[in-house]
Amino acid sequence: MQEWLKELLGEAYTPQLEESLTAALAQRFVNREELDARQAKWKTELETARAQAADWKQQAEQARKSAEEQVAAARFDAALDTAIGRAGGRSEKAIRALLDLEGLRTSADPEGAIAAALEQLEQENGYLFGGITPPPYAAGTGASAPGGEPDEVLRRAFGLGRV
C-alpha cells in the first residue's frame, strides 16, 4: 500500500498518515479475503437452511398422508357401523370378525361391497341380525334324578308298565 500512497501524497506522506489511512480504510471497507470467507459461511448456512426446509417439507407430506389415511379409516369404520346398524346387527364385534375388512377397505365401491358382504353374512349367519333369533338356551332335562327303581323308570319310558 505504500507505493501508490507515496505517489499520491508526495512529500506529505508520513508513516503515521499511512497508519491512520489503513485503519480508516479497514473500518469502511472489507478485505477481499474476509469477504470471501463471509460468502463461504453464508453459502454454507444457505445450504443448511435449504436442507432443513426439504426435511420439513418431507415431514409435512408424511403428516398429510398419515392424516388422510386416518380420516379414510374413520370414514370406513363409520360407514361400516352405520351399515351394520341398518341391517339390524346384534353384535358389531362378531359381525366385524366375520367380515374381510381389508378387502372391503380396498374395494372400488366400499359402501356397495359392505352392503353385499352384510347381506351374504345375514344369509349365512342370520342369528347375528335382528330377523332370526337364536333358539333359547336349554340347560338340560332337570336337576334331580327321577325317583324309583331304575328298571321301573325304563319300563315307564318304553310304555311297558309294571311287569
C-alpha positions as CSV (number, residue, x, y, z in Angstrom):
1,M,0.0,0.0,0.0
2,Q,2.9,2.3,0.5
3,E,3.9,2.8,-3.1
4,W,0.6,4.2,-4.5
5,L,0.1,6.2,-1.3
6,K,3.6,7.8,-1.6
7,E,2.9,8.7,-5.3
8,L,-0.5,10.2,-4.4
9,L,0.7,12.3,-1.4
10,G,4.2,13.0,-2.5
11,E,6.1,14.9,0.2
12,A,3.1,15.0,2.6
13,Y,3.4,11.3,3.2
14,T,4.3,10.1,6.7
15,P,4.2,6.7,8.3
16,Q,1.6,8.0,10.9
17,L,-0.6,9.1,8.0
18,E,-0.4,5.7,6.4
19,E,-1.4,4.0,9.7
20,S,-4.4,6.3,10.1
21,L,-5.5,5.8,6.5
22,T,-5.1,2.0,6.8
23,A,-7.2,2.0,10.0
24,A,-9.9,4.2,8.3
25,L,-10.0,2.0,5.2
26,A,-10.2,-1.1,7.3
27,Q,-13.3,0.3,9.1
28,R,-15.0,1.4,5.9
29,F,-14.1,-1.4,3.5
30,V,-13.9,-5.1,3.8
31,N,-10.8,-7.1,2.9
32,R,-11.3,-9.4,-0.1
33,E,-10.2,-12.5,1.8
34,E,-12.6,-11.6,4.6
35,L,-15.4,-11.0,2.1
36,D,-14.7,-14.5,0.5
37,A,-14.8,-16.1,4.0
38,R,-18.1,-14.4,4.8
39,Q,-19.6,-15.5,1.5
40,A,-18.5,-19.1,2.0
41,K,-20.0,-19.0,5.5
42,W,-23.3,-17.6,4.1
43,K,-23.3,-20.2,1.3
44,T,-22.9,-23.0,3.9
45,E,-25.7,-21.5,6.0
46,L,-28.0,-21.2,3.0
47,E,-27.4,-24.9,2.0
48,T,-28.1,-26.0,5.6
49,A,-31.3,-24.0,5.6
50,R,-32.4,-25.5,2.2
51,A,-31.7,-29.0,3.5
52,Q,-33.8,-28.3,6.6
53,A,-36.6,-26.9,4.5
54,A,-36.5,-30.0,2.4
55,D,-36.7,-32.2,5.6
56,W,-39.6,-30.1,6.9
57,K,-41.4,-30.4,3.6
58,Q,-41.0,-34.2,3.6
59,Q,-42.2,-34.4,7.2
60,A,-45.2,-32.3,6.3
61,E,-46.0,-34.5,3.3
62,Q,-45.8,-37.6,5.5
63,A,-48.0,-36.0,8.2
64,R,-50.6,-35.1,5.5
65,K,-50.6,-38.7,4.1
66,S,-51.0,-40.1,7.6
67,A,-53.9,-37.7,8.4
68,E,-55.6,-38.7,5.1
69,E,-55.2,-42.4,6.0
70,Q,-56.7,-41.8,9.5
71,V,-59.6,-39.9,8.1
72,A,-60.2,-42.6,5.5
73,A,-60.1,-45.3,8.2
74,A,-62.5,-43.3,10.4
75,R,-64.9,-42.8,7.4
76,F,-64.8,-46.5,6.6
77,D,-65.5,-47.5,10.2
78,A,-68.4,-45.1,10.4
79,A,-69.8,-46.4,7.1
80,L,-69.5,-50.0,8.3
81,D,-71.0,-49.2,11.7
82,T,-73.9,-47.5,10.0
83,A,-74.5,-50.4,7.6
84,I,-74.4,-52.9,10.4
85,G,-77.0,-50.8,12.3
86,R,-79.2,-50.5,9.3
87,A,-79.0,-54.3,8.7
88,G,-80.1,-54.9,12.3
89,G,-76.8,-56.3,13.5
90,R,-76.9,-57.6,17.1
91,S,-73.1,-57.6,17.8
92,E,-70.8,-55.3,15.8
93,K,-67.7,-57.1,17.1
94,A,-69.0,-60.5,16.0
95,I,-70.0,-59.2,12.6
96,R,-66.7,-57.4,12.1
97,A,-64.8,-60.6,13.0
98,L,-66.6,-62.5,10.2
99,L,-66.1,-59.8,7.5
100,D,-63.0,-59.3,5.3
101,L,-62.4,-55.7,6.4
102,E,-59.2,-55.2,4.4
103,G,-60.9,-56.4,1.2
104,L,-63.8,-54.1,1.9
105,R,-61.5,-51.1,2.5
106,T,-59.6,-51.6,-0.7
107,S,-62.6,-52.3,-2.9
108,A,-63.6,-49.8,-5.6
109,D,-67.0,-49.2,-4.1
110,P,-66.7,-49.8,-0.3
111,E,-70.3,-48.9,0.5
112,G,-71.7,-51.4,-2.1
113,A,-69.2,-54.0,-1.0
114,I,-70.2,-53.6,2.6
115,A,-73.9,-53.9,1.8
116,A,-73.2,-57.1,-0.3
117,A,-71.0,-58.6,2.4
118,L,-73.6,-57.9,5.1
119,E,-76.3,-59.4,3.0
120,Q,-74.3,-62.6,2.5
121,L,-73.4,-62.7,6.1
122,E,-77.0,-62.4,7.1
123,Q,-77.9,-65.3,4.9
124,E,-75.1,-67.5,6.3
125,N,-75.4,-66.3,10.0
126,G,-78.9,-64.9,10.4
127,Y,-78.7,-65.1,14.2
128,L,-76.3,-62.1,14.2
129,F,-79.0,-59.9,12.8
130,G,-82.5,-58.9,14.1
131,G,-84.5,-61.1,11.8
132,I,-83.8,-64.6,13.2
133,T,-83.5,-65.1,16.9
134,P,-81.3,-68.0,18.2
135,P,-83.1,-70.8,20.0
136,P,-83.3,-70.4,23.8
137,Y,-80.7,-72.0,25.9
138,A,-81.7,-75.4,27.3
139,A,-79.7,-76.3,30.4
140,G,-80.8,-79.9,30.4
141,T,-83.8,-82.1,31.4
142,G,-83.7,-81.4,35.1
143,A,-81.5,-81.0,38.1
144,S,-82.8,-84.1,40.1
145,A,-82.7,-87.7,39.1
146,P,-86.1,-89.4,38.6
147,G,-87.3,-91.4,41.6
148,G,-87.9,-95.1,41.9
149,E,-86.2,-98.2,40.7
150,P,-84.0,-97.9,37.7
151,D,-85.9,-100.7,35.9
152,E,-89.2,-99.1,36.7
153,V,-88.1,-95.8,35.1
154,L,-87.1,-97.6,32.0
155,R,-90.4,-99.5,31.8
156,R,-92.3,-96.3,32.0
157,A,-90.1,-94.7,29.4
158,F,-90.9,-97.5,27.0
159,G,-94.5,-97.7,27.9
160,L,-94.3,-101.3,29.4
161,G,-95.8,-100.5,32.7
162,R,-95.3,-103.0,35.7
163,V,-94.3,-106.5,34.9
